[in-house]
Amino acid sequence: MKNLILKRWGKIMIALSLSTALAMTGTIAVPAQTAQAAASSSKASRIIATGKSFMHTPYKFAADRNSTRYFDCSSFIYHVYKQYGITLPTSSIKQSKVGRYVPKSQLKPGDLVFFYSPIHHVAIYIGNGKILHTYGKPGVTISNMNNAWWSKHYNTARRVL
């Protein structure tokens, strides 16, 4: 019984020591992979929020990449990602060659998704089968990429975060 009490007391003391050390340093050890995933998820959320702030901004083919008055699909992607230190090429076909390939089944928010063959449209995957992009009359909008039109024209995806 005495040994059991000493063991419990020892565990309590270790837990208190670790808690005190963490409280004093303000840090906690997080595996690098977990920390990186959390940082990517946080950046993706900020990128998506920035993209949504341009909802209904008009579409204009071959829009100036430095303008926010109009966007085409690739200038929209270029502008939004540049705000977070990610400089991408200025055409959807060139954007489809950066980062790393992601299977459709493993898409995460912030991934770039590409449409048509040859590729000539790009969007931001925002989760739950939805994409944030710009085209035609709606301008910057959110679409369901699983609907018949977008699903039929899906080509590939890339992870740049």
C-alpha positions as CSV (number, residue, x, y, z in Angstrom):
1,M,0.0,0.0,0.0
2,K,2.9,2.4,0.9
3,N,4.5,1.7,-2.5
4,L,1.3,2.4,-4.3
5,I,0.9,5.8,-2.5
6,L,4.6,6.7,-3.3
7,K,4.1,5.8,-7.0
8,R,1.0,7.9,-7.3
9,W,2.7,10.8,-5.4
10,G,5.6,10.5,-7.8
11,K,3.3,10.7,-10.9
12,I,1.6,13.7,-9.4
13,M,4.9,15.5,-8.8
14,I,6.0,14.8,-12.4
15,A,2.8,16.1,-13.8
16,L,3.1,19.2,-11.6
17,S,6.7,19.8,-12.7
18,L,5.8,19.5,-16.4
19,S,2.8,21.8,-16.0
20,T,4.9,24.4,-14.2
21,A,7.7,24.2,-16.9
22,L,5.1,24.6,-19.7
23,A,3.4,27.5,-17.9
24,M,6.7,29.3,-17.3
25,T,7.9,28.9,-20.9
26,G,4.6,29.3,-22.6
27,T,5.4,26.5,-25.0
28,I,4.6,22.9,-25.5
29,A,6.3,20.4,-27.7
30,V,4.2,19.6,-30.8
31,P,5.4,17.0,-33.4
32,A,6.7,18.9,-36.4
33,Q,4.3,17.3,-38.8
34,T,1.3,18.2,-36.6
35,A,2.5,21.8,-36.3
36,Q,3.1,22.1,-40.1
37,A,-0.4,20.7,-40.8
38,A,-2.0,23.2,-38.4
39,A,0.0,26.1,-40.0
40,S,-1.1,25.0,-43.5
41,S,-4.7,24.7,-42.3
42,S,-4.6,28.2,-40.7
43,K,-3.0,29.7,-43.9
44,A,-5.7,28.0,-46.0
45,S,-8.4,29.5,-43.9
46,R,-6.9,32.9,-44.3
47,I,-6.5,32.5,-48.0
48,I,-10.1,31.4,-48.4
49,A,-11.3,34.3,-46.3
50,T,-9.3,36.7,-48.5
51,G,-10.7,35.1,-51.6
52,K,-14.3,35.4,-50.3
53,S,-13.7,39.1,-49.6
54,F,-13.7,39.5,-53.4
55,M,-17.1,37.8,-53.9
56,H,-18.9,39.2,-57.0
57,T,-15.9,41.1,-58.2
58,P,-16.4,41.0,-62.0
59,Y,-14.7,38.6,-64.3
60,K,-12.6,39.9,-67.2
61,F,-10.6,37.7,-69.5
62,A,-6.9,38.5,-69.4
63,A,-7.3,40.7,-66.4
64,D,-4.3,42.6,-65.2
65,R,-2.7,40.5,-62.4
66,N,-2.0,43.6,-60.3
67,S,-5.6,44.8,-60.4
68,T,-8.4,43.9,-58.0
69,R,-11.1,45.7,-60.0
70,Y,-11.6,42.7,-62.3
71,F,-10.2,39.1,-62.3
72,D,-9.8,36.2,-64.6
73,C,-9.4,32.8,-62.9
74,S,-5.6,32.8,-62.8
75,S,-5.2,36.5,-61.8
76,F,-7.6,35.8,-58.9
77,I,-5.6,32.9,-57.7
78,Y,-2.3,34.8,-58.3
79,H,-3.6,37.8,-56.2
80,V,-5.0,35.9,-53.3
81,Y,-2.0,33.6,-52.8
82,K,0.5,36.4,-53.2
83,Q,-1.1,38.1,-50.1
84,Y,0.3,35.1,-48.1
85,G,3.8,35.0,-49.7
86,I,3.0,32.4,-52.3
87,T,4.0,33.7,-55.7
88,L,2.4,31.7,-58.5
89,P,2.7,31.9,-62.3
90,T,0.1,34.0,-64.0
91,S,-1.7,31.4,-66.2
92,S,-3.8,28.4,-65.1
93,I,-1.7,26.0,-67.2
94,K,1.5,27.2,-65.5
95,Q,-0.1,27.2,-62.1
96,S,-1.0,23.5,-62.7
97,K,2.7,22.6,-62.7
98,V,3.6,24.1,-59.3
99,G,3.3,22.4,-55.9
100,R,2.6,18.7,-55.7
101,Y,-0.1,16.6,-57.2
102,V,-3.1,15.8,-55.0
103,P,-5.6,13.0,-55.8
104,K,-9.2,14.3,-55.9
105,S,-10.1,12.1,-53.0
106,Q,-7.4,13.8,-50.8
107,L,-8.2,17.5,-51.5
108,K,-7.8,19.9,-48.6
109,P,-9.0,23.5,-48.3
110,G,-6.4,25.7,-50.0
111,D,-5.5,23.2,-52.8
112,L,-5.7,24.5,-56.3
113,V,-8.1,22.6,-58.6
114,F,-7.9,22.7,-62.4
115,F,-10.5,22.1,-65.1
116,Y,-10.7,21.2,-68.8
117,S,-8.2,19.5,-71.1
118,P,-6.0,21.3,-71.9
119,I,-6.2,23.1,-68.6
120,H,-7.7,26.6,-68.8
121,H,-9.5,27.2,-65.5
122,V,-8.3,27.2,-61.9
123,A,-10.1,27.5,-58.5
124,I,-9.4,27.2,-54.8
125,Y,-10.8,24.1,-53.1
126,I,-12.6,25.3,-49.9
127,G,-13.9,22.0,-48.6
128,N,-17.0,20.0,-48.8
129,G,-16.8,19.7,-52.6
130,K,-16.9,23.5,-53.0
131,I,-14.6,25.7,-55.0
132,L,-13.9,29.5,-54.9
133,H,-13.2,30.9,-58.3
134,T,-14.2,33.4,-61.0
135,Y,-15.8,33.1,-64.4
136,G,-18.4,34.8,-66.6
137,K,-21.4,36.7,-65.2
138,P,-21.2,35.7,-61.5
139,G,-17.6,37.0,-61.2
140,V,-15.9,35.6,-58.0
141,T,-18.3,32.9,-56.7
142,I,-18.5,29.6,-54.9
143,S,-19.5,26.5,-56.9
144,N,-20.1,22.9,-56.1
145,M,-17.4,21.0,-58.0
146,N,-19.4,17.8,-57.7
147,N,-22.2,19.1,-59.9
148,A,-22.4,17.6,-63.4
149,W,-20.7,20.5,-65.2
150,W,-17.6,21.0,-62.9
151,S,-17.3,17.2,-62.2
152,K,-17.2,16.5,-65.9
153,H,-14.5,19.1,-66.6
154,Y,-12.3,18.4,-63.5
155,N,-8.7,17.7,-64.6
156,T,-6.2,17.7,-61.6
157,A,-5.2,19.4,-58.3
158,R,-2.1,20.7,-56.8
159,R,-1.1,21.5,-53.2
160,V,0.9,24.7,-52.9
161,L,0.6,25.2,-49.1
